[in-house]
Amino acid sequence: MNCFIILTTAPNDSVAPIHDRMPLLLSHEQVRPWLVDAGAALELLCSRPPLLLRTSCDGQLGFDDLA
């Protein structure tokens, strides 16, 4: 059986105009420390996520399109 959880944290500047939280995104290298090190997990929860960037012109709406 597959299970998952969505962790949220304070929004970065990309998301803050539209919501008061955002998913916490972990890199592959951050998964093990998240699972086994409470200090590392707390540090990840308190860190500001990187800005979200649109890297292709695929026809999806961007934040600027919603204003």
Secondary structure as GFF3:
##gff-version 3
##sequence-region A 1 67
A	DSSP	beta_strand	8	9	.	.	.	ID=ss1
A	DSSP	beta_strand	22	23	.	.	.	ID=ss2
A	DSSP	alpha_helix	28	36	.	.	.	ID=ss3
A	DSSP	alpha_helix	38	46	.	.	.	ID=ss4
A	DSSP	alpha_helix	63	66	.	.	.	ID=ss5
###
